[in-house]
Amino acid sequence: NGPEGAQGLDYLRRRGLSRRTLTRFGLGFAPDSWDALIRELTAQGYDKRDLLDAGLAVSNKDGRIYDRFRNRVMFPIIDIRGEVIGFGGRVMDDSTPKYLNSPDTPVYNKSRNVFALNIAKKSRAGRVILTEGYMDTISLHQAGFDSAVASLGTSLTAEHAQLLARYFKDAVIAYDGDGAGVSAAQRAIPLLERVGLNVKVLRVKGAKDPDEFIKNMGAEAFRQRIKEAKNSFLFEVDVLRRGYEMDDPEQKTRFYQETARKLLQFGEALERENYLQAVAREQMIPAEEL
């Protein structure tokens, strides 16, 4: 809120975040300085070694120590007990990387912590909404979807899935609509199902990610997309179909064969038949051809 943070505040307001949301998520700004944080914390009695261990400072090959986060909007990473254990920072210029996260430290491991779970665990929604980024998660919370979370600069891990399963029975994957987002969803599905979560996949059509979707189409449209989210198996069949040219008889046959093989994963005849009928409806395939 001071002069040094004006650029960051302006950026977050342009992204549509309210003052209440900024406060709720503890958002802030790292000044465009090599040692602003080091000077502030050493004045409070912290040793530079502490800052290095906490991932807040970096040492170069010449032994010079400088702030890790500079000229970045800052997103505190808070664990399920409400303790700040790390940070993510979004740069204000063309520097790379665009997003910079805290390294693993004695208190922070990106594979074992989930952004916004400290808030989402209190949700009454009964389902967790998985996104790929801080802004997606924060925008969803501001729009009323208080069970949104994001993994932290890494793909979803088995540890993430186990952590989510403590608080939720159902999961809706709302990753970006591009190829990378689809691939990330495919990797996440078995991890989530292995810990007992019922998984559905939401397609963010008409926008590149949930943040853009909320801005362009609103909360009610997103709520409808949640209702229409696909069963994970049907999503995988849908993705499979995109790899075949259905006007080509040979490719169409291969798609049918591959889908039939996937159906065999269901050992119980009734379950297999139910999925067969669902696939036939979704893909407009005569059931007898599968």
C-alpha positions as CSV (number, residue, x, y, z in Angstrom):
1,N,0.0,0.0,0.0
2,G,3.0,2.3,0.0
3,P,4.8,4.0,-2.9
4,E,7.2,1.0,-3.4
5,G,4.2,-1.4,-3.8
6,A,2.1,0.7,-6.2
7,Q,3.1,-1.2,-9.3
8,G,2.1,-4.5,-7.6
9,L,-1.2,-3.2,-6.3
10,D,-2.0,-1.8,-9.7
11,Y,-1.3,-5.1,-11.3
12,L,-3.5,-7.1,-8.9
13,R,-6.4,-4.6,-9.3
14,R,-6.1,-4.9,-13.0
15,R,-6.4,-8.6,-12.6
16,G,-9.7,-8.0,-10.9
17,L,-8.9,-8.8,-7.2
18,S,-10.7,-6.9,-4.5
19,R,-9.0,-5.5,-1.4
20,R,-10.7,-8.2,0.7
21,T,-9.2,-10.9,-1.5
22,L,-5.7,-9.3,-1.3
23,T,-6.0,-9.3,2.5
24,R,-7.5,-12.8,2.7
25,F,-4.5,-14.3,0.8
26,G,-1.9,-12.0,2.3
27,L,-0.7,-10.7,-1.1
28,G,2.1,-8.3,-1.2
29,F,5.0,-6.9,-3.2
30,A,8.8,-7.4,-3.3
31,P,10.5,-4.1,-4.2
32,D,12.8,-3.8,-7.2
33,S,15.9,-3.9,-5.0
34,W,18.8,-6.4,-4.5
35,D,18.8,-6.1,-0.7
36,A,15.6,-4.6,0.6
37,L,14.5,-7.7,2.5
38,I,18.0,-8.5,3.7
39,R,18.4,-4.9,5.1
40,E,14.9,-5.1,6.8
41,L,15.4,-8.5,8.4
42,T,19.0,-8.0,9.5
43,A,17.8,-4.9,11.2
44,Q,15.4,-7.1,13.1
45,G,18.2,-9.3,14.2
46,Y,18.1,-12.1,11.6
47,D,21.4,-13.6,10.4
48,K,22.0,-13.8,6.6
49,R,22.4,-17.5,7.1
50,D,18.8,-17.6,8.3
51,L,17.6,-15.9,5.1
52,L,19.6,-18.3,3.0
53,D,18.1,-21.3,4.8
54,A,14.6,-19.9,4.5
55,G,15.1,-19.5,0.7
56,L,14.5,-15.7,1.0
57,A,18.1,-14.9,-0.1
58,V,20.5,-16.3,-2.6
59,S,24.3,-16.5,-2.7
60,N,26.2,-16.2,-6.0
61,K,29.5,-17.8,-6.9
62,D,31.4,-14.8,-5.5
63,G,29.7,-15.1,-2.2
64,R,27.5,-12.1,-2.6
65,I,24.1,-12.5,-0.9
66,Y,21.0,-10.8,-2.4
67,D,17.2,-11.0,-2.2
68,R,15.6,-14.0,-4.1
69,F,12.4,-12.1,-4.8
70,R,12.7,-8.7,-6.5
71,N,10.1,-6.6,-8.4
72,R,7.4,-9.3,-7.9
73,V,3.9,-9.6,-6.7
74,M,4.1,-12.0,-3.8
75,F,1.8,-14.9,-2.9
76,P,2.4,-16.4,0.6
77,I,2.3,-20.2,0.7
78,I,0.5,-21.1,3.9
79,D,0.3,-24.6,5.4
80,I,-2.8,-26.3,6.8
81,R,-1.9,-25.0,10.3
82,G,-2.0,-21.4,9.0
83,E,1.8,-20.9,9.0
84,V,3.6,-19.1,6.2
85,I,6.2,-21.6,4.9
86,G,7.2,-20.2,1.5
87,F,6.4,-17.7,-1.3
88,G,5.6,-17.5,-4.9
89,G,6.4,-14.3,-6.9
90,R,5.1,-13.0,-10.2
91,V,7.6,-10.7,-11.9
92,M,6.5,-7.2,-13.1
93,D,8.7,-7.0,-16.2
94,D,9.9,-9.4,-18.9
95,S,12.4,-11.1,-16.6
96,T,12.4,-14.9,-16.3
97,P,11.0,-17.0,-14.8
98,K,7.6,-15.3,-14.8
99,Y,6.7,-17.1,-11.6
100,L,9.4,-17.8,-9.0
101,N,8.8,-20.1,-6.0
102,S,10.6,-20.7,-2.8
103,P,13.0,-23.6,-3.0
104,D,12.6,-26.6,-0.7
105,T,13.6,-25.6,2.9
106,P,13.4,-27.3,6.3
107,V,9.8,-26.1,6.6
108,Y,8.6,-26.1,2.9
109,N,8.4,-28.9,0.3
110,K,6.5,-28.1,-2.8
111,S,5.5,-31.8,-3.3
112,R,3.8,-32.0,0.1
113,N,2.0,-28.7,0.3
114,V,-1.0,-27.3,-1.6
115,F,-1.7,-23.6,-2.2
116,A,-4.9,-22.4,-0.4
117,L,-5.7,-25.7,1.3
118,N,-5.6,-23.8,4.6
119,I,-8.8,-22.1,3.4
120,A,-10.3,-24.8,1.2
121,K,-10.2,-27.4,3.9
122,K,-13.0,-25.4,5.7
123,S,-15.2,-25.4,2.6
124,R,-18.7,-27.0,2.8
125,A,-18.6,-27.7,-0.9
126,G,-17.6,-31.4,-0.4
127,R,-15.3,-31.3,-3.4
128,V,-11.9,-29.9,-4.1
129,I,-11.3,-27.9,-7.3
130,L,-7.8,-28.4,-8.6
131,T,-6.2,-25.6,-10.7
132,E,-2.7,-25.0,-12.1
133,G,-1.9,-21.6,-10.7
134,Y,-2.2,-19.1,-7.9
135,M,-4.4,-16.6,-9.9
136,D,-6.8,-19.4,-11.0
137,T,-7.3,-20.4,-7.4
138,I,-7.6,-16.9,-6.0
139,S,-10.1,-15.9,-8.8
140,L,-12.2,-18.9,-8.0
141,H,-12.3,-18.1,-4.3
142,Q,-13.3,-14.5,-5.0
143,A,-16.1,-15.8,-7.2
144,G,-17.4,-18.0,-4.4
145,F,-15.7,-21.3,-5.1
146,D,-13.9,-21.6,-1.8
147,S,-12.6,-25.2,-2.3
148,A,-10.1,-24.3,-5.1
149,V,-6.5,-25.2,-4.6
150,A,-3.3,-25.4,-6.7
151,S,-0.1,-27.5,-6.7
152,L,3.0,-25.4,-6.2
153,G,5.2,-25.1,-9.3
154,T,5.1,-28.8,-9.9
155,S,2.7,-31.5,-11.2
156,L,0.3,-33.1,-8.7
157,T,2.1,-35.7,-6.6
158,A,1.0,-38.7,-4.7
159,E,1.7,-36.7,-1.5
160,H,-0.6,-33.9,-2.7
161,A,-3.3,-36.5,-3.4
162,Q,-3.0,-38.0,0.0
163,L,-3.2,-34.6,1.6
164,L,-6.4,-33.7,-0.3
165,A,-8.0,-37.0,0.5
166,R,-7.9,-36.1,4.2
167,Y,-10.4,-33.3,3.6
168,F,-12.4,-34.3,0.5
169,K,-14.1,-37.2,-1.1
170,D,-14.6,-35.7,-4.6
171,A,-12.2,-33.8,-6.9
172,V,-12.9,-31.7,-10.0
173,I,-9.8,-31.0,-12.1
174,A,-10.0,-27.6,-13.7
175,Y,-6.6,-27.3,-15.4
176,D,-5.8,-25.0,-18.4
177,G,-7.5,-25.9,-21.6
178,D,-4.3,-26.4,-23.7
179,G,-2.5,-29.6,-24.4
180,A,-0.3,-29.2,-21.4
181,G,-3.3,-28.9,-19.1
182,V,-4.9,-32.0,-20.7
183,S,-1.7,-34.0,-20.1
184,A,-1.5,-32.7,-16.5
185,A,-5.1,-33.9,-15.9
186,Q,-4.3,-37.3,-17.3
187,R,-1.4,-37.6,-14.9
188,A,-3.4,-36.4,-11.9
189,I,-6.4,-38.7,-12.4
190,P,-4.7,-42.0,-11.3
191,L,-3.0,-40.3,-8.3
192,L,-6.3,-39.0,-7.0
193,E,-8.3,-42.2,-7.7
194,R,-5.6,-44.3,-5.9
195,V,-6.3,-42.5,-2.6
196,G,-10.1,-42.9,-3.0
197,L,-11.2,-39.6,-4.5
198,N,-14.0,-39.6,-7.1
199,V,-12.6,-37.6,-10.0
200,K,-14.2,-35.5,-12.6
201,V,-12.6,-33.2,-15.2
202,L,-14.0,-29.8,-16.1
203,R,-13.4,-28.5,-19.6
204,V,-12.5,-24.8,-19.6
205,K,-13.9,-24.1,-23.1
206,G,-13.9,-20.5,-24.3
207,A,-11.0,-19.4,-22.1
208,K,-7.4,-20.4,-21.6
209,D,-7.8,-21.0,-17.8
210,P,-10.3,-20.7,-14.9
211,D,-9.2,-17.1,-14.1
212,E,-10.0,-16.0,-17.7
213,F,-13.2,-18.0,-17.7
214,I,-14.5,-16.4,-14.5
215,K,-13.7,-12.9,-15.9
216,N,-15.3,-13.5,-19.3
217,M,-18.3,-15.7,-18.4
218,G,-18.9,-15.3,-14.7
219,A,-19.4,-17.5,-11.7
220,E,-22.7,-19.0,-12.7
221,A,-21.3,-20.3,-16.0
222,F,-18.4,-21.9,-14.1
223,R,-20.9,-23.5,-11.7
224,Q,-22.6,-25.0,-14.7
225,R,-19.3,-26.3,-16.0
226,I,-18.8,-28.1,-12.6
227,K,-22.2,-29.8,-13.0
228,E,-21.2,-30.8,-16.5
229,A,-17.7,-32.0,-15.5
230,K,-16.9,-35.4,-17.1
231,N,-16.3,-38.7,-15.3
232,S,-12.5,-39.3,-15.5
233,F,-12.9,-42.4,-17.6
234,L,-15.1,-40.6,-20.1
235,F,-12.7,-37.7,-20.2
236,E,-9.8,-40.1,-21.1
237,V,-11.9,-41.7,-23.9
238,D,-12.6,-38.2,-25.2
239,V,-8.9,-37.3,-25.2
240,L,-8.2,-40.7,-26.9
241,R,-10.6,-39.9,-29.7
242,R,-8.8,-36.6,-30.5
243,G,-5.8,-38.7,-31.6
244,Y,-7.8,-40.4,-34.4
245,E,-9.3,-39.2,-37.6
246,M,-12.8,-40.6,-37.4
247,D,-13.4,-40.2,-41.1
248,D,-10.7,-42.7,-41.8
249,P,-12.1,-46.3,-41.4
250,E,-8.8,-47.7,-40.3
251,Q,-8.3,-45.0,-37.6
252,K,-11.9,-45.3,-36.5
253,T,-11.4,-49.1,-36.0
254,R,-8.2,-48.5,-34.0
255,F,-10.1,-46.0,-31.8
256,Y,-12.9,-48.5,-31.2
257,Q,-10.3,-51.2,-30.4
258,E,-8.4,-49.0,-27.9
259,T,-11.7,-47.9,-26.2
260,A,-12.8,-51.6,-25.9
261,R,-9.4,-52.4,-24.3
262,K,-9.9,-49.5,-21.8
263,L,-13.3,-50.9,-20.9
264,L,-11.8,-54.2,-19.9
265,Q,-10.2,-52.5,-16.9
266,F,-13.6,-52.8,-15.2
267,G,-13.6,-56.4,-13.8
268,E,-17.3,-56.3,-12.8
269,A,-19.6,-57.1,-15.7
270,L,-22.4,-54.6,-14.6
271,E,-19.9,-51.7,-14.2
272,R,-18.3,-52.5,-17.5
273,E,-21.7,-52.5,-19.2
274,N,-22.7,-49.2,-17.6
275,Y,-19.5,-47.6,-18.9
276,L,-19.9,-49.1,-22.3
277,Q,-23.3,-47.5,-22.6
278,A,-22.0,-44.2,-21.3
279,V,-19.1,-44.2,-23.8
280,A,-21.6,-45.1,-26.6
281,R,-23.8,-42.1,-25.7
282,E,-20.9,-39.7,-25.3
283,Q,-19.1,-40.7,-28.5
284,M,-22.2,-41.6,-30.5
285,I,-21.0,-45.1,-31.1
286,P,-23.3,-48.1,-31.5
287,A,-22.7,-50.1,-28.3
288,E,-22.5,-53.3,-30.3
289,E,-19.4,-52.0,-32.1
290,L,-17.4,-51.8,-28.9
